[in-house]
Amino acid sequence: MSAPGTPAAGQPRRRLLFLLPLAVFVALAGVFLVRLQAGGDPEAIPSALIGKPAPQFDLPPLDGMRGPAGPLPGLKTADLAGHVTVLNIFASWCAPCRAEHPQLEALAGDDRIRLVAINYGDVDENARRFLGEMGNPFAAIGTDRRRRAGIDWGVYGVPETFIIGRDGTIRYKFVGPIDEQSLASVIRPAIDKALAAN
């Protein structure tokens, strides 16, 4: 039996358990800080899909969405073959999607590619309102209400953009909103490379 005023034997162990989460947090923060200062690019998240065929999917169209030739079609894997495709994953609730929209409008004018989209985890009415306000640059839109196709595509969050070659192989993945600089220095060169490869 310990004398009064003497710490119990289990007390240092409890202190260690209390400090362990703090030590783990400090270690992780240090790793992230070192990575950031080393010039790590947060948009350069690797994808296991690069160089592989696009995942199998078949998504219904965005109800009530119309294009110049009538109702806008949904999107499936077979639609990605035969041309270089830029696939944008967006949602109406995504503020960065709104910020990148002018760059998508600019891409829609490039007749060398086909610009399509997956509307991710969204309500059709909200997506239609978003595109009605911002403009619709897409030739086809598949709706992924339950986010299952997004899982197959390895989506971290919206927006994300994929460049797919004529053979249906994923050539490039861009995470985050496309701005003017990334459109000119990253996206267009990746499109050119995909066009040259096929």
C-alpha positions in Angstrom: 0.0 0.0 0.0 1.4 3.4 -0.9 1.9 6.1 1.6 -0.4 9.2 1.6 1.0 11.8 -0.8 2.9 9.3 -2.9 1.7 9.1 -6.6 0.0 5.8 -7.5 1.9 3.5 -9.8 -0.6 3.9 -12.7 -0.4 7.7 -12.7 2.7 8.0 -15.0 1.0 5.6 -17.4 -2.1 7.7 -17.6 0.0 10.8 -18.3 1.7 9.0 -21.1 -1.6 8.0 -22.6 -2.8 11.6 -22.3 0.3 13.0 -24.1 0.4 10.3 -26.8 -2.3 11.9 -29.1 -0.5 15.3 -28.7 2.8 13.8 -29.7 1.2 12.1 -32.8 -0.4 15.4 -33.8 2.9 17.4 -33.5 4.7 14.7 -35.5 2.1 14.8 -38.3 2.1 18.6 -38.3 5.9 18.6 -38.7 5.7 16.2 -41.6 3.1 18.3 -43.4 5.1 21.5 -42.7 8.3 20.0 -44.1 6.4 18.7 -47.2 4.9 22.1 -47.8 8.2 23.9 -47.4 9.9 21.4 -49.8 7.6 22.7 -52.6 5.0 19.9 -52.5 2.1 20.5 -54.8 -1.2 19.9 -53.1 -2.8 19.4 -56.5 -0.4 16.6 -57.5 -2.2 13.9 -55.7 -1.3 10.7 -57.4 -4.0 8.5 -58.9 -3.7 4.8 -59.4 -5.9 5.2 -62.5 -3.4 7.1 -64.6 -2.4 4.9 -67.6 -5.4 2.6 -67.0 -8.8 2.3 -68.7 -11.5 4.5 -67.3 -13.7 2.7 -64.8 -16.9 1.1 -65.9 -19.9 3.3 -65.2 -23.3 4.1 -66.7 -24.9 7.3 -65.3 -28.4 8.7 -66.1 -28.7 12.2 -67.6 -29.4 15.3 -65.5 -33.2 15.4 -65.7 -34.5 18.4 -67.6 -31.1 19.5 -68.9 -31.1 20.5 -72.5 -28.3 21.1 -75.0 -28.4 22.8 -78.4 -29.6 19.5 -80.0 -32.2 18.6 -77.4 -32.1 16.7 -74.1 -28.5 16.4 -72.8 -27.4 12.7 -72.6 -26.1 10.9 -69.6 -22.6 9.5 -69.5 -21.1 6.0 -69.6 -17.7 4.5 -70.1 -18.3 3.8 -73.9 -18.8 7.6 -74.4 -15.1 8.2 -73.5 -13.6 6.3 -76.5 -12.8 7.7 -79.9 -11.9 11.3 -78.9 -9.8 13.0 -76.2 -12.3 13.7 -73.4 -12.0 16.1 -70.5 -14.2 14.9 -67.7 -15.1 17.4 -64.9 -16.6 16.3 -61.6 -18.7 19.1 -60.1 -21.6 19.9 -57.8 -23.8 22.9 -57.3 -22.9 23.1 -53.6 -19.2 23.3 -54.4 -17.9 26.9 -54.3 -14.6 26.1 -56.1 -16.7 24.6 -58.9 -18.2 28.0 -59.4 -14.8 29.6 -59.4 -13.4 27.3 -62.1 -16.5 27.5 -64.4 -15.1 30.3 -66.7 -12.1 28.0 -67.5 -14.5 25.2 -68.4 -16.4 27.5 -70.6 -13.1 28.3 -72.3 -12.3 24.6 -72.7 -15.7 24.0 -74.3 -14.6 26.1 -77.3 -11.7 23.7 -78.1 -13.1 21.5 -80.9 -10.3 19.0 -80.5 -11.8 17.6 -77.3 -15.1 16.6 -75.8 -16.0 18.2 -72.5 -18.3 16.1 -70.3 -19.2 16.0 -66.6 -20.3 14.0 -63.7 -22.6 15.8 -61.3 -21.5 14.5 -57.9 -23.8 13.9 -55.0 -26.2 16.6 -56.0 -29.9 17.3 -56.4 -30.9 17.6 -60.1 -32.9 20.8 -59.5 -29.8 22.5 -57.9 -27.5 21.3 -60.6 -29.9 22.6 -63.3 -30.1 26.0 -61.5 -26.3 26.2 -61.2 -25.8 25.5 -64.9 -28.6 27.8 -65.8 -26.9 30.6 -64.0 -23.3 29.8 -64.9 -23.8 28.4 -68.4 -23.5 24.8 -69.6 -20.2 24.0 -71.3 -20.8 20.2 -71.2 -21.7 17.9 -74.1 -23.0 15.2 -71.7 -23.7 15.1 -67.9 -24.1 11.9 -65.9 -25.6 12.2 -62.4 -23.9 10.3 -59.6 -26.4 11.0 -56.8 -25.1 8.3 -54.5 -21.4 9.0 -55.3 -20.7 5.4 -56.3 -19.1 6.3 -59.7 -17.0 8.9 -57.8 -15.6 6.2 -55.6 -14.6 4.1 -58.7 -12.9 7.2 -60.1 -11.0 7.8 -56.8 -12.6 11.2 -56.2 -11.2 13.0 -53.2 -13.6 15.9 -53.5 -15.0 18.2 -56.1 -13.9 19.7 -58.4 -11.7 17.1 -60.1 -10.8 16.9 -63.7 -9.6 13.9 -65.8 -8.2 13.9 -69.3 -8.9 10.6 -71.1 -7.2 9.5 -74.3 -9.0 8.3 -77.5 -8.4 4.7 -76.4 -10.4 5.3 -73.1 -7.2 5.5 -71.0 -6.9 8.0 -68.2 -4.0 10.3 -69.1 -4.1 12.9 -66.3 -6.0 13.9 -63.1 -6.2 17.4 -61.8 -7.5 17.9 -58.2 -9.1 21.2 -57.3 -10.4 24.2 -59.2 -8.9 25.0 -62.6 -7.8 28.7 -62.7 -6.4 30.7 -65.6 -2.8 29.7 -64.8 -3.4 26.0 -64.3 -5.5 26.0 -67.5 -2.6 27.4 -69.5 0.3 25.6 -67.8 -1.2 22.3 -66.8 -4.5 21.4 -68.4 -3.9 22.5 -72.0 -0.4 20.9 -72.1 -1.9 17.6 -70.8 -4.6 17.8 -73.5 -2.0 18.4 -76.1 0.0 15.4 -74.8 -3.2 13.2 -74.9 -3.9 14.3 -78.5 -0.4 13.6 -79.6 -0.4 10.1 -78.0 -3.4 8.9 -80.0 
